[in-house]
Amino acid sequence: MAGAGLGAATFCLYASWGLDFWYGGLLASKGEAGLSQVTKVFFVLVSSGRILAEAGTLTPDIAKGTAAIASVFDILDRHTQIDANDPKAKKVEKVQGYIELQDVQFAYPSRPDVMVFKNFNLKVNAGTTVAMVGQSGSGKSTIIGLIERFYDPLQGSVMIDGRNIQNLHLQSLRQHIGLVSQEPTLFAGTIRDNIAYGKKDATEAEIIEAARAANAHNFIR
């Protein structure tokens, strides 16, 4: 398509010149047009042909842009199995923090043959601090991903305060969860925007308190 577009544009450029020379010469030989008229038309066609030719050179970029836009719309139109704003789910107003994983079996969609968890069980009491230690790939980050419901287990259930998180309104649940990953990502914007990202209606006092809790308030100030 890019080659055809460029070829057609270049053809228009030189064909317009050929048309002018041939037809202009024909009219001049019959005395129906003078040199000045033929010259004016020639330059008009030259300018128009050049514009078409330059537009044709953009065909490869247009093709690349079309492919890029298509991938964006594929993402926007994709229907995920995990709906963070499911209107039928129960909204979470308060979280005590009791976490339980019951007989969880899980494998990542990209590696369905590699089981990360087989009948895995875990209980974390509210208000306690728990450290999970293990070699790389043992499932430490996977536990967090399941609690945040980035993924659903193949079997078993993830419970918070005795409720299966698959029945809870995910966006409202995540508003009660704070996650600091080992490779944090800063979004474009101010520090204030990044801190308030998880809560759209956060007040200035809440933002400052969050910064204090993260031991970041002093150097931010």
N, C-alpha and C positions, 0 to 999 in steps of 0.2 A: 504493500500500500504506500509506504514511504517512497519507494522507487518510482511507482506510477505517478504519484503526486508531483514529485520533482521533475520527472520527465514531461508531464503535461504542462507544468508551469514554464519550463524552458522552451517547449514547443510553442507556447503562446507568444513568448518573447520574440523568437526569430520568425515565426509565421506572420506576426503583425508587421514586421519589417518587409518580409517578402510580399505580403499583400499590398502594402503601400507602394513599393517600387513597381510592382506589376500593374496595379490598377491606376496608380498615379501616372505611370508612363503611357498607359492606354488612353487616359483622358487627355493627356498633354498632346499625344499624337493626333487626336481628333480635334484639338483646339478647344476642348471644353473646360480645361483647367490650366492655370498658369503655374509658373515655378513657385511663386509665393504660397499659393493655396496648397500645392502638393507638399511643400516643406512644412507648413503649419500642421497639416494632418499627420505627416511623418512623425513630428515631435510629440504630438498627442498620443499616437500609437506607441511610440518608444516609451514614454512615461507610463502608460497603462500596462504595457507588457512587462516593464521592469517591476512594477508593483505586484503583478501576478506571479512573476518569477520569485520575488522575495517571499511572498506568501507561501509558495510551494516549498521553499527551503525550510519552513517551519513544520512541515509534515512530520518528520521524525519526532520532534518535540511534542507535537500534538498527540502522536501515538503513545509516547511515554506518559504524557499527562492523563490520557484516557485510561491507560492501564492502572496508573496510581489511583485515580478517582474510583475506578471499579473496585479496587481492593478496599478502599475506605467504605464504600457503600455495602460491600459484602459484610464488613464488621458491623455497620449500623443496622443492617437488615437481619443479622443473625439472631435467632431466638435461642437464648441460653436456657438450660434446664433449671438453673438457679435464678429466680427472679427476686431481686432485692426489694422490689416494691409491690410484691404480691398483695392485692387488696383483700384477699381472703385470709391472709395470715394474721395471727394475733400480735398486736403491737406490744413491745416490751417497755413498761414504764419504769421498772426498778429491777436491779440485779443484785442478789446477795453475793454470788460468786462461787457457788458450789458446782464443780465441774466433774463430769463422769463420762468416760468412754466405755461403752459396753460391747464386748465381743466384736470389735471393729476389724473388718478386713478392708484393705485399701491398696490400690495400685494406681499410679498416675495414668491419665488417659494416653499420654505419649509413650508409655511403657507398660501396656496392660499385662505383659507376661512376667513382670518383676513385682512380686508382692512385697510391699513395704511393711504392712501389718497383717498378721494372721491371728484372729481371735484375741486382739489386744484389749486389755482392760486397764483403766487408770481412774483413780479418784483423787480429787484435789479439794480439800475443805476450804470453805470461804475464809478469807482473812489470813491465809497462810502463804508462805513463800516456798516455792518448789523449784529445785534445780534439776534439769534433765541433762545427763551426761552420757555421751556415747560417741562412737566413731562417726566419721562423715558418711552420710547415707543411711544412718540407723533410724531416722524418722523423727528427729527432734523438731525440725521446722515443719514437718508434716502435721504434727500434733497441733501446732499453732494454726496451720492452714485449715485444719478440720474445725477447730473451735471458731475461727473467723468465717467458716463456711465458704472458703475459696473453692473447696471441693466437697462432695458428698461421699461417704464411705460406700463401698460396694455392698457390704453387709454390716449389721450392727447399728448402733446409734450413738450420737453425741448429745449429751444432756447438760443443760445449764439450769440449776435450781430445780431439778426434777422434771424439766420440760425438754422435749426433743426439739433441737434448734430448727429442724426442717419444718416445724409447725409455727415458727415464730417469724414475725416481720423482720427481715434481715437487716434492713437499713436502721431500724430503731434499735435492734440488738447491738449493732456495731457502734452505735453512739455511746454505748456503755463500756466499750473495749478500747484500751489504749495499747498500741503496738509500736515498739521501737525495734526495728529490724537491724541486723548486723551490717547491712548496706543501705543506709537511709537515702531517700531520694527527696530532693528539694524541688518543689514546683516553681514555675516562673511567678514572680511576684515578690512581695515583701516578706520579712520574717513573720510579721503579724498574720499575713494571709496564710502562711504555711501552718502556723499554730492553730488558727481558727478553721482550717480546712475541714476537719471532721465535724464541726458544729456551725452551721450557717448563721445561727442567731446568737453566737457567743458574744458576751459582753467584754468590755475592756478589762474588767476586774478578773473575769474567768481566764482570759488570755494571759494576764500577768501571773495569776496563780498557777496556771499550767507551766509557764516558763520557770517559775520558782521551783515547782515540783521536779522539773527536769534539770535543776541546777544550772539553768541557762540565763536567768533573769539578769544577773550582774553584768555579764559580758555583752548581753543584748543592749542593756541600758548604756 
